[in-house]
Every structure is written in structure tokens, then in C-alpha cells.
Amino acid sequence: MKEKKCRHWNALPFRPVVGFTAVLVLGGPMMKTARAAPDSSGVDGGGWTIEWDGTLRGEVALRTDPPRALSKERNLVQLRTVAAGAGPIAVTVAVRGFYDAAYDLTDRYPKEVEHALGSEGTLREAFLEWSREALSIRVGKQQVVWGEAFGRFLTDIVVPKDLREFILPDFEYIRIPLWMLEGTWTRGDAAIQAVLVPDLKYSVFAPQGADFAPRPEGPAGQTIVDATRKPSRTWRNIESGIRFSCLRSGWDVSALAFRGFDDLPVSFRRIDSAPGGGSIVHMTPGPVRLTTVGGTVSKGRGRAIYRGELAYDFGRWFPSTRPAEEDGVARADLLGVIAGVDLALPRRSTLGIQILHQEVIGSSAGLKGPAGPTALLLRGMLWEARGRWSAGLEAHFGLDGDSMIRPRIGYRFTNGLQAEAGFDLFAGPPDSFYGQFSEEGRFDMEISYRFSAGFR
């Protein structure tokens, strides 16, 4: 049984400081350790070099929409160690954990939300790397990143995503590492990368009752969502992919193909008769095979970098409203394209502009296509002063009239210690990609300390 909780965040003016204080108290001694650590760059070939780095971060969020309450008071620790010997072998291990006090300071959230978001400890990386001349091989738990777009995952398809906080955290935080075998062969300005993934996982969403839980489509009380079915772990279900990249005449070009399971489980429908009349709709999320091909291209010219991405999904499953589809889904291909430019502006300012479009190919009548099919995405560092203060903005505008706007301001105390504050604001129709969270606006702030050291 929990202790008595405070129900209003305005009665807790000093509670958010707990996480920030922990960062500062722990960060001071570590700052000295990092500075005093010997430089590992001059290690001779006879021993092992161990390098480590980490992050301490305190995050606080207060809702700007009713109920105006504390929605996050997260204290996060992440540590990463790399050990490399004189030979071709290196070992990397990384862990991350957090505790969110908001769920102990308020009764606003159900137990399922507290269980999913209250605390967590995960093994982020644990892989062995062997490299010799043009070939490198990694075996273990790791991330593989394909694609360079911001704001959306188009060709970044190898690992699933943690979407419990929508797409607000950094993408490095959102990606879910998997156990896999990865190999890269390089020759000159060309490289071939291949992956084999026996670890099958879905993307993760916030449970119902959380601030950023997906909005249910069916009416409450008439739809039952069954447990998600996962594919069996056999050699036939191993996911695989290959990516070829090269640099020619200033153009950085890549082509990729990936065969696996859709990270978003498809909900198959079954309608049963209810006692006393009427009907009950059973939704059973399950695995479906998916093949994706695509590519990326980029080129720098003057103060601009031009970028493009393309992904084509063969046989993706979509929710269907057509009566002929008894299980409520239908198959169609999906094309996604991103075109953008990154600009270097005066006074060390930057601006990224992207246009995203996704379209169901073939007969799309009665199909519910991808969320946020067309959008303009902006991201920039708009102002910097004295190497300390900075102001930035990320803004997404959808064709459905929805939007997400995130103004930020930051201050850098030292090279490793910095603070940031801003707003996450949403608007639009309730059934749109961003508008579904139009009542979940918040003010958030964080203070983080990054440190590193090395020894032999």
C-alpha cells in the first residue's frame, strides 16, 4: 500500500529539485574523475584500454492542459564501457535505468501506467566486435541505424521503437536494441552492411491512461483487445537486411533491403455475438511479414546539405472499413519519401527543413492509411550567445491541420553540464497524428551531466 500522495503539483514546489540535486551531487566527483583520468590515446600495444562514459539526467514535466499537474519527475542514469585489447577484439557494454517519482507523488495514473513508466532498468548494449582491415563483425545486443531524417523513422527500420513518450525523446533513446549479428565490409568509399536478427520484438506504446497512450478507435465497452501474438523464435523467422553505401563525386548514396516482421503488430478483427443481443468485437494484434526496400542520398554544397530518403513496403497490412474484409485488415504497398535540406546560417545558427509524404499504392478505398501521411518538419538552432545560451525550435505541420511545436532554451554550465527547458505543444483534430495529443501539452525542463574517462 502506498503512502499518502499529494494530489496537486502546486503543493510540491521543491519535489522536482530532487532529481536535479542528485545530478549535481553525483556529477561533481565524477567531473573530477573524468578530468584526472589518463589519456588512453597513447596506450601501447601490450595491454587493454578501457574507456567509459555516462549520463546523469533529471527531467521534470508539468502539464499545461487540464489537469495541470506534475506528469514526469524522472531521474536517469546511463553508463557505457568499451574494452579494447591489442588485437582485433573489443567489448562494449551499456546499461540504463530510471526512476520516475511522479507516479509516487500523484494518484492520477492507473497501476498499469505506473508499472510501465514508473521505473526501468535495461541492458542497452552488450556486444563483441571483431575487426580486421576491411571487415568488422559485431555479435550481441546493439543498435543499427539506417537513415538520417529527423522527426520520423522512414528508412530507420532495423530495430523497434520505444514510443511511450510519442516521438519526443532523442531517437537514440527511442530505439530499442536487439540481439543480432552485424557485419560491415569496406573498400575505399564503398561499404556493404548485413544484419541477421533472431531477436523479435515490437515497438512499445504507453498503456491506456498515460499521457501519450494511443487513442483507441473503437467505442469503449464494445471492443476487447486480446493479448498480442508474437512470432515463434525459429530460424525461419530470423530477420535479415543488407545496405550498400558509397561516396561518388560528393554524393553519399545508399540502397537497402530488409525482410522481417512489422514492428507495429496488426490488429485482426473477430466479431462474436453478445449474450442478450448485439455483438462483441475482438481485436487480436499479431505478427505479419514485411519486406522493405529503399535508399538515402545526400550532398553538401556551400552552406547547405541536401538530403533525401525513400522506403517502399511490400504487402503492408492496414485497418480496413470494407465489409468484405472479415478480419478488418487488407494488404497494400506503402511508399514513403522525405526530401530536405540542412542550412548553416549566420551566427552559428542552423535550420533543417523536411517534407514527408507517405501514400498507399494501389486500391486504397476503405483503408486507413499511415498516420501523418504528409508533413512539413522544421528543426533549428536559432540563436546562440557567448557559447552558453542557446534557443532552438522543432515544429511539425501536418496536412490534416495538426501540428507539434517545441520551442527550447538551453544553458551550458560546463562542457558536460547543461540545462534545457521548453514546451511540447500539440494541436489538430483528435484523429490526426499530432492532434490526438492536443490536450497533452506540457512544460518540461531537464539538467544533464555527461562524463567520460579512460585507463589501461
N, C-alpha and C positions, 0 to 999 in steps of 0.2 A: 504494500500500500504506500502510495506516495505521501510525502509531506504536504502540508497545505501550500497551495500555489497562489502566486499573485496573478490577478486576472487582468490588470491593466498595465501596459508598458510604461505609462507616465508615472507609475508608482515605483519604477525601478530605474531611477536616473543613473545609478552607479553600476548596475549589473553588467552592461556591455563592456565596461572597462576591464572586467576580469580577464577576458581573452587578450586584450591589448597589453595589459600588465605582464601576463605570462610571456608574451613575445619579447618584451623589453628586458625582463629579468633574466630569461634564459639566453637572450641574444647577446647581452653584454659579455659574459665569459666566453661564449663561442666566438665572438668577434675577435677577442684577444687570441684565442687558439688558432683561428684561421690566419691571423697576421703573423704569428710566430712559427707557423708550420714551415718546414723546409721546402724549397722548390724542388719538385720532382722532375723537372725537365732535364736535369743533369745526372740522372741516375745511371750508373754504369750497367753494363750488360750482364752482371753476375747475379742480381737479385730480383726481387719483386717490388713493384711500385704499387702502392695503394693510395688511391685518391677518393675522396668522398665529398659530397655536397648535400645541402638540405635546405628546407624552407620551414620557417615558423610563421604562421599566419593567423590573425584574429579577424573574423568577419562578423559584422552586425548589420541587420536589415530591419527597417521599420516600415510597415505598410502605410502608403499614402491614401489608400481607398479604405472605406469602412469594411470591417472594424480596424481602426488604426491601432495596431498592436505590434509588439515585437514578433517578427517571423523568423529570425535567424540570429544566433549568437554562437557561431562555430569557431572552435579552436582546432587548428590543423597542424600536423607535423608530417613532413616528408623527408626521408633520408635515402641516399643513394651512394653505393660504394662500387668502385671499379678496381679490380686487382689484375695487374698485367705482369707476366714474367718476361724473361729474356727471350723466350721462344715465341711461337705464334699463338699462344693461348692467352685469353683474357676472360675474366668472370665478372659479371655485373649483377648486383642485387639491389633492389629498391623496395621500400615499404612506405605505406601512407596510412595515416589514421586520423580520425577527427571525433570530436565530441561536440554536440550542439545543445547548449544549455537552454535554448528557447523552449524545448519540449518539457523541461522540468520547471520552467518559470511560468507556464501558462497551461490552462485546461482547454484551449481552443481546438486542439487536434485530436483525432481518434487514435486508439492504440496502434492501429496498422501504420499510421504515418510516423508515429514516434519510433516504432520498431525499424522502419525503413530508413529514416533520416536522422534519428537521434544520435547514433554513434556508428562507427565503422572502422575496421582495420583490414587492410588488403595488402597482398603481395603484388606490387606493381611490375617488377621486373625480376627475373631470375634466369639468366641465360649464359651459356658458354659460347664464346666466339673464337673461332679459328681462322686465321688469315695468313695467306702466303702469296706474295706477289699480286697477281691479278684476281685471285679468288678469296672470298671470305664467306664463312658459314656460321650462322647463329642457330643454336638449339636451345629452346626453353621458352619462358614466358616473356613476351615482348610486344611492342607496338610496331606496326608497319604503316607508314603514312604515304598514301598516293594522293596527289592533288595539292594545290596551293591556294585555293579560293578561301575567302573568309566568309563567315556568316552562314554557310550551308555546306553540307557534305555531298558532293556530286561524284567525284572520282575517288574520294577517300572511303573505300568500300571494304577494306580487308578486315577491320575489327569493328565490333558493335559499339554503340554509344550509350553513355550514361546521361539520359535526358530527364532526370528527376528534377532538375532546375532549368528545364527547357534548354535553350542554346545560349544561356547567359555566361556560364563559366568559360575559361580558356579551353580551346579544343584539346590541348594536352591533358587537361583534367577530365574532359568528357570521354575521351577514347578509353575503351576497356581492353587491356592487354589480354592476349591469348597465348596458350602453349602452341608453339609451331616450330617448323623448320624453315629457315630463310637462308638463301644463298645469293650472292651477287658476284658476277664476273665482269671485270672492267678491262677495256682495251682502248687506250687513247681517250677520246672524248665520247666513247660509247659504253653502255653498260646494259647488262641483262640481269634482272632480278626475278627470282622464282620463290614461291611460298607454298608450303603444304601445311594445312591447318586441321588437325584432328579434334581440336577443342571447339565445340559447337555451343555458342551462346547467343542469346537475343539481346537487342538493345533494352535498356531498363527505363521504365517510366515511373513517375511518382504515383503512389496509390491514391484512390479516391479520398478526398478530404484534405489533401495537401494543396498548397497554393498553386502549384504548376501541374496538377494532375490533368490528363487529357479529359475533355468533356465528353461524357457518354452520349451516343447518338440515339439510342432507343429510350422510350419512356420508362421511368422507374417503376418497378413492380411488374412489368411485362416481359423483361429480358433477364435471363440468367446466364452469366458468363462462367463457363466451366474452366477447369484447370488447363493451362497451356500444355499442349503436347509437344515434346521435343524429339528430334530425330535420334535414332539409335546410334551409338558410337561404334560403327563398323568401318572397315577400310573402304567400303563402297561410298560412305558418306563423308570422306575426307574432302575438305575444300581445297582448291588449288588455284593459283594465279600466276601470271607472268607479266613482266613490264620491261619494255625496251625503251631506252632513252639515249639521246645523242645530242651533240652540240655541233652545229654546222652554220658557218657564216653569221654567227651571232644569234642564231635561233636555237633555243633549247626546246627540243621536241620529244615527246614520249607517246608510246602506244601501249595499251594494257588490255588484258582479258582476265576475267575472274569467274570461276564456276563454283557455286556454293549454295547456301541457303539464305533466303531473305532474312535480314536482321530484324525485320518487323513481322511478327507472326500474323498470318492471315486468319481472320475470324470466319469460320464456316458456320452456316446457319442451319438449325433444325427446328421445325415448328411442331409442337405437340398440343394435343387437346387438353384443356384445363378442366379439372373437375367442376361440374356445375355450369359448363359452357365457356366459350371463349377459347383462347389459345395462349400458349407459353412459348416464347422464342428462346432457344438455347443457342448461345454463341460459344463455339469451341475454337480458340486460337490454335493453329497448328503450323508445322513447317512446310515450306514449299521451296522447290529448287529454283534457282535463278542464275542466269548467265548474263554477265555484263561485259561489254567491250567499250573502249573509249580512248581518250588521249588528252594530252595537255600541250600547250605551246606558249612560249614567252620569248620576248625580245626587248632588250634595252636600247633606247635611242635618246640621246641627250639626257634630259632630266625626267624621262618617263620610261616606265616598263609596261609593255603591253602584254596581256595575258588572255588565254582562252582555255576552256575545258569543255569536253563533250563526253557524255555517257549514254549508252543505249542498252536498255534492259530488254532481254528477250523473254517473253512469256511471264511478265509480272502479273500477279493477281490483284484485282481491285474489287471493293464492295460494289454490288450491283443492285439496282432497283427494278430490274426487268423480271416480270413474273415467271418467265421461262427458266430462270436460274434458281432452282430449288434450294441450293446451298448458299445463296446470297452472294456469290462471288463469280467473277468472269475473268478470263485471261486476255491480255493485250500487251503490246510493246509500249515502252516509255522512252522518250527522247528527252534528254536534259542538256542545256547549253548555258555556259557562262562566258561572257565577254567583259573585259575590264581593263583598267589602266591604273597604275600607281604613279603619282606625281610627286616630285620633290619640289617644294615651294620655298620661297624666301624665308629667312629667319628660322631655318631648321624645321619648318612645318612640312607635313606630308598629307596627302589625300589619296585614298583608294576609292575607285568607282567601279561598280559591277552591275551588270544586268543579267538576271537569271530568268530562263524560260524553260518550263517542262510541259510536255504535251503527250497525251495518249495517242499512239499511232494506230490507224485503222478505225474500226467502228467503235465509237466511244459513247453511243447513245445508251443512257441508263447507267453508265459507270461513274463512280465518284473518283475523279482523278486525284493527283497529288495535291497535298496541302500547300498553299502558297505557290501556285504554278508560275507566276510571273512577278518579279520584284526588282526594285532598284535598291542596291545596297551601297551605303557610303560609310567610310571609316577614315578618320584622320586625326593627326596630331596638329591642332590648330594654333597652339601658342606655347612658347617655352621662354622662361626668363631666368637668367643667371645660372642655368644648369640645375635649378632647384624646382621651380614651379612649372607646371605643365597643365594644359587643358586639351581635352580631346572630345570627340563625338563619334558615335556609331548610330546610324539611322537606316532603317529598312522601311520601304514603302511598297505595299502590295497592290496589285491591280484590282483586288477586291475592295479597295478603300481602307485597308487595315495598315497599321504601322507599328513599329517599335523604335523608340528614341531613347538613347542612352548618353546623356552628357556626363563628362567626368572631369574632375580636377585632382591633380596629384602634387605631392611634395616629397622630394628626396632628401632625407637627412644625411645619409652617407651612401657609399656605393652599394651597400647591401640592404639598408633600412629605408623603407619608403612607405608612404601613406597615400590612400586614394579614397575619394568619395564621389558619389553621383546618384543619379536617378535611373530607374528602369521603368519606362512608361509605355503602355500599350493602348491601342485604340482600334476600333473597327467592329464590324458585325460579329456576333457571338459565334458564328460557324466558320469564321475565317482563321487563317494560320496564326496571326498575331492577335486578332480581335478576341479570340477565345479567352485571353487573359486580360481583357480590358479592365477588369475590376481587381487586378493583382499588382497594380503599380506599387513601387517601393522606393525608399531612400536607403542606400547601402553605403557602408564605409568599411575599409579594411586597412590593417597595418601589417606589413610582412617584412621578414628579415631572411635574406639568402646568404648562405655562408659556404665556404669550401676550404679544404685543406688537403695535404698530401704528405706521405712519408714513405720510407723504404726500410 
